[in-house]
Amino acid sequence: MTHIKICGITNLADARCVAEAGADLLGLVFYAHSARCVSPEQAADIVRAIRCEFGAQAPRFVGVFVDKAVKQVQEIMGRVELDLAQLHGHEPAAEVRALYPRAFKAIRPQSVEQAQAALEEYQGVLYEEDAPELLIDAYHPGQAGGTGTCADLDAACWLARRTRLLLAGGLTPENVALAIEQVRPWGVDVSSGVERGKGRKDHARVRAFVEAVRMEDVGCTHPPKIG
C-alpha cells in the first residue's frame, strides 16, 4: 500500500480530518518563512490531542525543518514528541546521520544526474523500514517547498526503483493516481493540493486524496468524488 503524508497542518480540526481520512503521516512545519509554520507549543497540542483521540490509529507525526541546527531539531522533536524529522534544506548527510534513525532528507533534483548524486550522498542514513529514505520535491529557486509545482518525474522514477521514496510536488486528488502509476513511490506527500487557503485544509479534498491513493492501490480507476 502506498503511504500517504498530509503536510502543512496548522490546527486541530485539520489534523483530525487527516487522521479520520486514514493518512499514515501528518506533517508539521517548523520553518518561519512558511505560511504553514507552527510553533512547538501549537504542534505539541495537536500531537497530544490526536494521539489521545485516535490511539494506535493515529498517524505518525513528521516535523519539517529547513537548515535548523541538529540540537534545535532534537529539542523540538522531544518537546513535541515527533516520530520523524524531514530535513528540507541544504543539510549534509552528516546531519541526517546525527538524527539517526528518525530523519530523512528532502531533495529537489532537476535531473536524473542530480538525483543520482543525492542518492549517493544520503542513501543509508535511515534504516527504519516503515519510513521514507528520501523525499523528492519540485525545484524552486526561492522556496524550500509547498510550491504546488511538480517534481521531476524522470528523477522520481529513477529514485523510486532504488529507495523508499516519498513523492511530493504538485500532487492533487485529481492527479495522484496517475503519479503513483508512473512513479510507484513508497509514498506520496501533499500540502497545497488539498488546501482552501495556505495553512487551511479543504477537508473534502483531503478525503478525496486519500481515497484516490487507496483506489489506485487496489487497481480501481474511477476518480473519487470531492464534496
Order of alpha helices (4+ residues) and beta strands (2+ residues): beta-alpha-beta-alpha-beta-alpha-beta-alpha-beta-alpha-beta-alpha-beta-alpha-beta-beta-beta-alpha
